[in-house]
Each structure stands twice: as C-alpha cells, then as structure tokens.
Amino acid sequence: MGRPNRGGPGTLLPAEPGGATVKLTILGCSGTYPGPTSACSSYLVESDDGFRLVLDAGNGSMGELQRHCDLREIDAVLLSHLHGDHCLDLVANSYARRYHPEGMPPKLPVYGPINTQERLCGAFEKWPDDSLADIYDFRTIGAGRLHIGPFRIDLTRVAHPVEAYGIRLTADDRVLTYSGDTGACDRLVRLATDSDLFLCEASFLDEEDNPPDLHLTGREAGEHARRAGVGQLVLTHLVPWGNAARSEEEAAGVYDGPLTLASPGTVYEL
C-alpha cells in the first residue's frame, strides 16, 4: 500500500530498504489555476532503476520539479489532456532545454493526445521555427496500452469536455492510477480497480450546482475509490477557491481506507 513520507515541501525522502518499486512525488495539485501554495497538476513518478516520468505539466510545476531533479534528467512526459493547467509548463520547459548553458539535451519524449504539438506551439507569439520538434519527441496516445520505460501504462477515456485519459501505471506488481480530470465515470472505476494508490481529482463540493462530465466532488472521488477497492486515496486538483478540508470529509464519508490530500513535495512510496 502507498504511504506518504512527509518531509515538507521539496524534501524527497529515501525509500526504505527493500521497499518502493514506484515513488510518486506531488509537484502541483491545484486545479484550474495555481493556488497560493501549489502549482497546477503535475506528478513525478520514479522507478527503482531511476527512470523519471512526469504525469502532466501544469502551470508552475517545473519550479517544484527542480527541487527534486534537474529538468534535463526527466526521461518522459505523459499528458492526460491538453487543458492549460495540465500541459502549459512544457512551454517554459522548452526554453530551459533549448537555451541551457551546457547545450540542448536530447529530445524529450512527450506522450499526449492528438494535436499536443500544435497546442504547445500555439502558446508562442509565433510558432518556433522547429515547431518544438528539436526539443520534444511528440508521440500521440489513445485508449489502450503502451510502455514508457519500465512502466506499463493503460489509458481509458474519461468524462471531460476534451479528449482526456485516466492513467493506470504498473511496475512489477505495484499499481498507481491517476484520474486526470473527469466527471463521474464507470470506466475510471474499472481502470483503478485494486490499485495500490489512487490519485483522484476532487474539484467540486457536493452542495454546489456542478456541471456534469467535468469534475468530481470529494464524495464522488471517495465512491470511485471504494468501488475500485483501492489501497489508498489521494485527493488532488484542489481548486484555489474550494475547501480542501470539506472535500476530504466528503471522501472520508464514503471511503474508509487511508486518505490524504495531495500537497507539493509530498512523497508516496508503493
């Protein structure tokens, strides 16, 4: 089962002897726009052999990432969808790679929905001459299975206004599932079944008049976790205007397993 190591923001604690196969570090957990204490959605996943995969790259997250490793030491990026609070720090990261004083590193594989390259290039006043193709190796994803380094990745479409994927990551027998952005979705329950850790968005509160097929409430996140039989639930995509404590209470009302709120710098070992 995943367990949080709390060493404060920016502290990466070592795995216990014979321990973690997968290490998850929260880089950003704010939804829609950065909050006063967190960048937008981004998560560093590391394997025992040192492979580093970044899930999503929301606004401001590359700053927190540098507390844990050099930006050039990332092996791949996987984007759940192309809303700005999940992808736009790859624009800033392109400058860091292109103009690094030690020279431009090899292309970074970026896995994302169709038109990921166009989405990022569109953030510039004019497209870069190389269309970012000298910086990133763009690889289009879809529902199904792929392998990124030592990780087996299963992707399923979730309920969101744009093409968006829930992500199930497996290394040996350890499983991490990330909801991405989604409304209530049976496909997400199936994807997360028996996961050691379920990183699930909880943007809304129950009593609000919430639009359908956009985001989950804390209660809905807890219900998805309970139905999936996950070992631990971590709530994320906590919007700056929300009430994270109440989201946690909603989830705890329907899910009785280990439950925490995501916070930047927190490390979970699976």
SVG drawing of the C-alpha trace seen along z (x, -y; Angstrom):
<svg xmlns="http://www.w3.org/2000/svg" viewBox="-27 -37 55 45">
<polyline fill="none" stroke="black" stroke-width="0.4" points="0.0,0.0 1.2,-3.5 2.3,-5.6 3.1,-9.3 6.5,-10.5 6.1,-14.0 9.4,-15.8 7.9,-19.2 7.7,-20.8 10.7,-20.0 12.0,-17.1 12.5,-13.8 12.8,-11.0 14.7,-7.8 12.9,-4.5 13.1,-2.0 15.4,1.0 13.8,3.5 10.9,1.1 9.5,-1.0 9.1,0.1 7.3,-3.2 7.8,-6.6 5.2,-9.4 6.1,-13.0 3.4,-15.7 4.7,-18.6 1.4,-20.5 -2.1,-19.7 -4.0,-22.9 -6.9,-22.8 -7.7,-25.4 -5.0,-27.8 -2.1,-27.9 -3.1,-28.5 -1.1,-30.3 0.7,-27.2 0.7,-25.0 1.3,-24.9 -1.2,-23.2 -1.4,-19.5 1.9,-17.6 3.3,-14.5 6.8,-12.9 6.8,-9.1 10.1,-7.2 11.1,-3.6 13.8,-1.8 16.1,-1.9 15.9,-5.7 13.5,-6.2 11.6,-9.5 8.2,-10.0 6.2,-13.3 2.4,-13.0 1.0,-16.3 2.9,-19.6 0.5,-22.3 1.4,-26.0 4.3,-26.5 5.1,-22.8 8.6,-23.0 9.7,-25.1 8.8,-22.4 10.3,-19.7 13.7,-21.4 13.6,-20.8 13.8,-17.1 16.0,-16.8 17.5,-18.7 14.9,-19.4 17.2,-17.6 17.0,-14.4 13.4,-13.7 13.0,-10.7 9.5,-11.2 6.3,-13.2 2.7,-11.9 -0.2,-14.3 -3.7,-13.3 -5.3,-16.0 -4.5,-19.4 -6.1,-21.9 -3.6,-24.6 -3.5,-23.7 -2.2,-20.3 0.3,-21.0 1.4,-24.5 4.6,-24.3 6.1,-22.4 6.3,-25.8 8.5,-27.1 10.4,-23.8 11.2,-24.2 13.2,-27.4 15.1,-25.6 16.1,-22.8 16.7,-25.0 18.9,-27.6 20.6,-25.6 24.3,-26.8 25.6,-23.3 23.8,-22.8 20.5,-21.4 19.8,-17.9 18.4,-15.0 14.7,-15.2 12.3,-14.6 9.5,-12.1 6.2,-13.7 3.1,-11.4 -0.2,-13.2 -3.5,-13.4 -3.7,-14.3 -2.5,-17.8 -0.3,-18.1 2.5,-19.7 0.0,-22.2 -1.4,-23.0 2.1,-23.9 3.3,-25.8 0.1,-27.8 1.2,-29.3 4.0,-31.3 3.6,-34.6 4.6,-32.7 5.4,-29.1 9.0,-28.2 10.9,-27.6 11.4,-23.9 7.8,-23.6 9.4,-22.3 10.5,-19.2 14.1,-19.7 13.0,-19.8 10.3,-17.2 9.7,-13.8 5.9,-14.0 4.0,-10.7 0.2,-10.5 -1.7,-8.4 -5.1,-6.8 -7.2,-4.4 -5.3,-1.2 -1.9,-0.1 1.6,-1.3 5.0,-1.0 7.1,-4.0 10.4,-2.9 9.8,-0.3 6.1,-1.3 3.1,0.4 0.5,-2.3 -3.2,-1.6 -5.3,-4.6 -9.0,-5.0 -11.2,-7.9 -12.8,-9.7 -15.7,-12.2 -14.4,-15.6 -15.2,-18.2 -11.9,-17.5 -10.1,-14.3 -8.9,-13.2 -7.5,-10.0 -7.3,-8.2 -3.9,-6.6 -3.1,-3.3 0.6,-2.8 2.0,0.6 5.6,1.6 6.1,5.2 3.0,5.7 2.7,2.1 -0.2,0.0 -0.8,-3.7 -3.9,-5.1 -4.3,-8.8 -7.8,-10.1 -6.7,-13.1 -9.7,-15.4 -13.1,-13.7 -16.7,-13.7 -18.3,-10.6 -17.2,-7.7 -17.6,-3.9 -14.6,-3.5 -12.4,-5.2 -13.6,-2.7 -12.6,0.2 -9.3,-1.4 -8.5,-1.9 -9.6,1.5 -7.2,2.9 -4.7,0.0 -2.2,-0.4 -2.7,-4.2 -5.5,-6.2 -4.6,-9.8 -8.0,-11.2 -9.3,-14.7 -11.8,-16.3 -12.5,-19.8 -16.1,-20.3 -18.2,-20.1 -21.5,-18.2 -23.9,-21.0 -22.7,-23.1 -24.7,-23.1 -22.0,-21.3 -22.0,-20.8 -22.0,-17.2 -19.0,-15.4 -16.4,-18.0 -15.0,-17.2 -15.6,-15.1 -16.7,-16.1 -14.9,-14.7 -17.7,-12.3 -17.6,-11.1 -13.9,-10.6 -14.4,-8.5 -17.1,-6.5 -14.9,-5.7 -12.1,-4.6 -14.4,-2.4 -15.9,-0.8 -12.5,-0.2 -11.2,1.3 -8.0,-0.8 -5.4,-0.6 -5.1,-4.4 -6.8,-7.5 -5.0,-10.8 -7.2,-13.8 -5.8,-16.3 -6.8,-19.0 -8.0,-21.0 -9.2,-24.4 -7.9,-27.6 -11.5,-28.8 -12.5,-25.5 -12.4,-24.0 -10.0,-21.1 -10.9,-20.0 -14.5,-19.6 -13.5,-17.7 -11.6,-15.3 -14.6,-15.0 -16.8,-14.2 -14.5,-11.5 -14.0,-10.0 -17.7,-9.7 -17.9,-7.0 -14.3,-5.6 -12.8,-4.1 -9.3,-3.4 -6.2,-5.6 -7.0,-9.0 -4.8,-12.1 -4.9,-15.5 -2.1,-16.0 0.4,-18.7 3.5,-19.8 6.7,-17.9 4.8,-15.0 6.3,-11.6 4.3,-8.4 6.1,-5.0 4.3,-2.0"/>
</svg>
